[in-house]
Each structure stands twice: as structure tokens, then as C-alpha cells.
């Protein structure tokens, strides 16, 4: 499975999670917050992508940065991406000046 396919699968799961919980708009706002931080601080994305950094440290940082800012199901989702091998593909899909996989996938799922 390619990284793009893995990232799209995560994006589809995120879309479904948003529909079941706080709604697409709330999750999209939350993801905009995450993307903004990744754009402003590329070392944050690098921290999340680096396999040598312990998953517990990554999850703790996500919690410190986003708890109280993001809907709890969204924060839980982001923390789960850290626990899985494919999670790096999800984080790596957020290259600077490109459309993150979740945005293009959500666009496809909401188009008539």
C-alpha cells in the first residue's frame, strides 16, 4: 500500500469520525488549527514523523498542545495516528504549500 493510499484511508476515517461527533465544520476548524501549527513550525511535524522519538512523547506533546483546543475525538484520532505504522504517512502528507490528504479526501466525499 502506498503512503498516499494510507493517508487517504486515515483521512476517510477522520471524515467519518467528524460526522459521528461534532460535525465536519468543527473538525475542519480543528484541523485548520493543526495545519496552522505545522505550517508555522515545521519542526513540530518533523517531531511527529521521527521514528526515533517515543510514541508516548509524541502523544504527550499532542495532548499538551491541543487539549482544550480540539474536540476530544479529534485529539484522540491524532494520538492514534502516532501508534500506527501508517500514521507517519498521514503526518507526512501535510507538506508545506500543498493540500493535506484530509482536505482533498473530504472534498471528494462532500461533492455532489
Secondary structure, DSSP 8 states (H G I E B T S, - for coil): --HHHHHHHHHHHHHHHHHHTT-HHHHHHHHHHHHHHHHH-HHHHHHHH-TTS-HHHHHHHHHHHHBTTB-HHHHHHHHHHHHSTTHHHHHHT--TTS--HHHHHHHHHH--
